């Protein structure tokens, strides 16, 4: 059954399948499970405590590595009628200070994080600190367990609507100060429901959470998709234990940006003794090698493999095809997710796919992709001038340049503001050039620089195998 808000949808599963596992934390000592019934009960206790202490509509930050209590804290804030502000565990002190100050944050949920020393130095005066289980700190704070035990017995009174703000997700700020993208119940449920028919047809699918939940992609594709479907989330202990944890989970949907797929490729190639040895094995028994690779990765039950968040080199997609894993590109941004998606049965390599569901697209000035769809952000928090730039005449301006082929497949060709002028007065578009370098077997990341330089320079980060080669061979 589908409900219009995250709150109602989570409570639906807590009532209809209370003993079903929702979240599983993987650790060296073994897994810890949280059922729908027990987790939503904790969420409601946290929500009641927050509502009694703060009322509704306040901004509350969340700073922790991924774990079940990240989601419980997130949903506790949302259930209480307040607004979650996720922070990255890698945020610089200046960025954290800006976000906390700009949003007038009233509370912060603290878990394990790399940057607490910098963040605690810029906490707003009067900000209430709540520590997740197993976490302590040297500032006055309230423990999660004490929140649960002292919360009012009554359930929170807040009754959500689909257009109520639930979160502010801040962009990276590559073109200035970070912008807080307003997220509602609808903007988090509609996009994933639009794509769910491609992801999986299972009633209770499994997700593997290893990318930061503070990023909109992981939060929607994993957290909110699980709430939408009643599925199960397994939390990776750390990137160092990825190879151990992923085969335990055997997810049905797996999302990774191109860099993750490249790192996994390097790992597989190394295990086979190099690219030539792998090619020989594939030529001898492709089906056997494919089954071996999928099983070793823990992807033998994957129904949909999504790659997004950055351009994926066609050569990388073709390599994964060879070993039996079909990568599908998609397109979304913090302002609007689940817009364009690839059907694995109707794929064109190099394309981000076709519009999903009711999504309308058109090409505007400078070949910019314009979008009209349900479930898009209403705008930016306290930035009316930026909201006016984002929304014009009912169309969302993505900032991405595209072309659409005769069959309706969409290809990203660059960013509207990516162009730079050399000192010779020539305009240069980096993406096509960077794309050529991305096909180099030694290259992991690449960036073309030219503005303010006497010459145009390509900066390339070598992948791990290339770093072990003699300099002359790489050149």
MOMO-V299780 format. One record per pair of residues at least 4 apart in sequence whose ideal C-beta (glycine too) atoms are under 6 Angstrom apart, sorted by the first residue. I is the first residue (numbers start at 1). J is the second residue. Records with the same first field share a line. If there is no record, write none. Layout:
I->J, J
//
This chain:
1->12
3->8, 9, 12
4->162
5->160, 162, 185
6->78, 185, 227
7->79, 160
9->227
10->40, 227
12->16
13->17, 36, 230
14->18, 36, 37, 40
17->36
18->36, 37
19->35
20->36
21->33, 35, 232
22->34, 36, 39
23->34, 68, 233
24->31, 33, 234
25->32, 67, 68, 235
26->31, 237, 245
27->237
34->38, 39, 68
36->40
39->72
42->72
43->72, 75, 76, 79
44->155
45->148, 151
46->76, 147
47->76, 79, 80, 156
48->151, 152, 156
49->147, 151
50->54, 80, 82
51->80, 156
52->152
54->58, 106
56->81, 158
58->82, 106
59->83, 85, 103, 105
60->77, 82, 107
61->85, 87, 105, 108
62->73, 74, 84, 86, 109
63->87, 110, 113
64->70, 111, 113, 132
65->89, 112
66->70, 209, 213, 235
67->235
69->73, 132
70->213
71->223
73->109
74->84
75->79
77->82, 84
78->166
79->156
80->156
81->158
83->165
84->167
85->103, 168
86->214
87->91, 96
88->212, 214
89->113, 114, 115
91->95, 96, 115
93->118, 122
96->119, 122
97->122
98->102
99->170
100->105, 124
105->124, 127
107->128
108->127, 129
109->130
110->131
111->132, 135
115->119
116->120
123->127
129->139, 141
130->142
131->135, 141, 143
132->144
133->144
137->141
142->146, 147
146->150
160->164
162->185, 186
163->184, 186
165->182, 184
166->183, 185
167->183
168->180, 381
169->181, 183, 216, 334
170->178, 180
171->178, 179, 334
173->177, 178
179->380, 383, 386
180->381
181->334, 335, 377
182->377, 378, 379, 381
183->187, 188
186->190, 375
187->375, 377
188->220, 224
190->374, 375
191->337, 338, 375
192->220, 224, 225, 228
194->338, 356, 357
195->199, 338, 341, 356
198->341
199->253, 304
200->205, 252, 253, 303
202->252
204->230, 231
205->231, 252
206->232, 251, 252
207->222, 226, 233, 251, 253
208->234, 246, 249, 251
209->222, 233, 235
210->236
211->218
213->218, 219
216->220, 334
217->221, 309
218->222
219->223
220->224, 337
221->225, 255
226->231, 233
234->249
236->242, 245
237->241
241->245
242->246
246->298
247->298
250->298, 301
252->301, 303
253->304
254->302, 305
255->306
256->260, 261
257->309, 310
258->307, 310, 312
261->307, 316
265->319
266->464
268->293
269->275, 278
272->277, 278
273->277
281->289
282->286, 289
285->289
290->323, 324
293->323
294->299, 300, 324
295->300
305->325, 327
306->328, 330
307->312, 327, 329
308->330
312->316, 317, 329
313->438, 439
314->349, 350
315->439
317->327, 349
320->325, 327
326->344
328->342, 344
329->342, 352
330->341
331->339, 340, 352
332->337, 338, 339
335->377
336->371, 376, 396
338->356
339->359, 371
340->352, 353, 355, 410
341->353, 356
342->347, 353
348->409
351->409, 411
352->410
354->408
355->359, 361
359->373
360->372
361->371
362->370
363->367
364->368, 370
366->416
367->401
368->416
369->398, 400, 402
370->395
371->396
372->395
376->396
379->387
380->386, 387
390->397
399->415, 416
400->412
401->413, 414, 416
402->410, 412
403->411, 413
404->410
405->409
414->418, 429, 431
418->430
419->427, 429
420->428, 450, 451
421->427
422->426, 450
428->450
430->434, 448
433->448
434->446, 448
437->443, 446
442->462, 466, 474
443->460
444->461, 463
445->461
446->460
447->459
448->458
449->457
450->456
453->457
462->466, 467
466->474
469->473, 474
//
